[in-house]
């Protein structure tokens, strides 16, 4: 399967950490922040979750942690009092 922008997002904005998990809202928010920074049009949330279903572990712990510029963008946009 060819790499998609979803694969690129996971590679650039997340890292595996068995002690962590990103909640659904956090992961989609991180994705939209990454899209904003890269100039990529974000997919609809249903398409995003369909793509993630084949790429990340389902269940309570997905073992993902935020990283990179998209993480900073997401955190700052989620908590505007930090700016």
QUILINCOR-V953526 format. One record per helix or strand. SS is the DSSP state (H for helix, E for strand). FROM is the first residue (numbers start at 0). TO is the last residue. If there is no record, write none. Layout:
SS;FROM;TO, SS;FROM;TO
This chain:
H;4;12, E;13;15, H;23;37, H;44;52, E;63;65, H;67;77, H;79;81
